[in-house]
Amino acid sequence: MRKIINLIAVLCLTVCASSVLAQPAVFTVLYTNSLKGVTYSEEGGNERRVFAGIQLPVDGRIRLINGAEARLLYKNKNIALEGPGLFSMTVLQADAEQIVAEGFLTRFWSFISNSIKDTDNAEQVERYHRRYLTNARAGISGFAQRDYAISAPRYLTETLDDPDIIFRWDSVAHPFGYRFMIAKETAEEAVLVAAVDSEQLSVNLGELMLQPSSFYIWKVSALQADSTLLESPPYYFNYQPERAEYIAELKEDGDYLRFTPEEQELYLLYQLEEDSLLNQAYRRYQKLISEDSPAVPLYRKMFVSFLARMDALEEAKSLTR
Amino acid sequence: MLNRIIQPHSIIITGLIFLFIWFLNLIRLNMHYIDPFNNGLKNYEITDIVYAYLAGQPVEEEGAGLPIVLVHTGTPDRLSVGRLIQKLGDADAGAIGIDLFFDRRKEPVADSILQQSLKQTSGVVLACELYDESYSYERFTDWIGVDTFFSNHAQLGYVNFPANKTKVIRLFSPQEPVGNDTMRAFTTALLQTYAPEAADRLLQRNRAVEHIHFTRHRTDYVYHTQQMLLDSLSLEEVRSIVANKIVLVGYIPMEGEGDPLKDRHYTPLNQSYGNKAIPDMYGLAIHANVLTMVLNGHYIRELPNWLNWLVLVVFCYLNVLLIHWVYDDFNEVFHGITRGLQILEFILLFFLISLLFYKFRLKLDFGLGILALLLAYDIIMIYESLVRRRIPLIDRIPEEIPLRRPKTMKEEEEE
């Protein structure tokens, strides 16, 4: 008899233990706004990316970088998460368990009592207009450019013709270094990713097999100690090495030939900037101010002005000293 | 007891109330320009409040396991849609509903790729629109919205919903006669591919239209963008999301993105049920709600017409009895008691109708009952102070029907 009781007890314990240990996937991911910004990891395991439609077990953590959003479903409860943050699934589970959904009676009573209280009509709005003045506004927030923590000069955008480019950006705190990335405009997959310690990186664009007809972006980010991410905006460029010959084409132009020699150089600088060959214009300015010519002070002033237009204020300042 | 319930005058008053309602119905005019209240609530039903305020979260059984994935295309180009269909097919999607119109041929390369992907992928349903050239409203003459270059290689389903000028969508028709054939709705066609038994159950109900049981917003479904599925996720990852599920592809941007009025409609979930509000639901989410309802078998129930009328008449008669009793026995405070009773009954009735709808999805058409309750007070007053006094014949009708023959003097003496 005792053996039978022991057997039953062991069986019960096994069933209970297996039900506790085999934790089912309880969280369903309904939405994420970013593939790279939301990751999940179990204790001691690798991080894996999180996307809508998958299920996540309860023993792990979900990390969202700055700007990332996710919506999870747990036992019929919608949980909205916003980055930056590291969220323990067990804590989320406990929080969700504590949420007690209002019953039908409570919702009904709340509706009835609100409908008794909410008796605002047009006449009341007119009489007590200040009470109602903040309920509506005819305008929107937005359209202004987002503030980015890292900025870079504009002459590293638009059409790049030189294969050897030094990408540079402003300095921010970077305890884990900078992450530099070049990617095709329409794709998430990067063409080049590099970890960098300083505020610049020399890249040979000719080795990256970039298509002249496609636009690419480059951007820099720096992960902070508190998991936030400082970023630059995406800088758009396309690589057209054949545009290196553009100066030669301009020099055959009728307008160019009509100018005086002093004016011709100004025309070239103007036209390069006008045709979005900003990097070529930048290099030409550098070349002109390093020459031994009486026009150098003029070119220097023009270069400072050009750098200011290119949002490279520090570089412009250093040139004026 | 029975003679207290069956009272001839109350029966006459009940008859008068329904006669008056019938008369009002006869002379109903379209005078909304002097009746903003009626116009504002033209498309209001009590159950709208249940949807908008009382329904709460969708119940567990309709939750995580629901096999529907929404995919937002943005401004769709045919090349990308073709690639998407191909990828979804390769990832073993159970059924693919494309809620986009491909009504002309545009770019030969993109069109060919889209056509090729339709040829190679089974279970694709394309959206089309019903067209009635004859305006007979009995049989549609044709469908439009898809070029035969594409429609020859996929199933079609119409995406029309019945709605009046207020454009509130609460019904859907599972199938319609088109030409000499019968065409399925977009959702019915998807169900025939994905869950034929559920589609059969829907069609066997043989209803011309079904009330849509709205349970979920777009945010309650698994949601992806076309770009994410195409460019960012591997085939295996896409398979983990869409395998054996219904994938609905269309225009459904997240809040604050895209055009908030494009393919967006009013539904009973709109909290501003008196109109003058922003439409609340994208077409794709409406299709998803229809699919959810049919897959779960959660159809909206309605009482048979005769039973509905019986309930109305009994309700009206009991109210007349009650108010009549108050009139006879508490004449001095008749007005106060009756108005109080009416308010209390309104709230109770509203609660009962809401509860029945919420718990059992039973939709009671009780508008006439409420009108009868409103009229009972006035009709009793008119009847008692005018009709009975002016028409002696009516006044001679006894207050109660004598269920037993009254005893004669002789019988009483013998006792």
Interface residues (C-beta under 8 A of the other chain):
Chain A: T28 V29 L30 Y31 N33 L35 F51 A52 G53 I54 Q55 R71 L73 K75 N76 K77 N78 A101 E102 F104 R107 F108 F111 I112 T186 A187 E188 E189
Chain B: I49 Y53 L54 G56 Q57 P58 V59 E60 G63 A64 V69 T219 D220 Y221 V222 Y223 H224 M228 D231 S232 L233 E237 S240 I241 V242 M254 I347 F351 S354 L355 Y358 K359
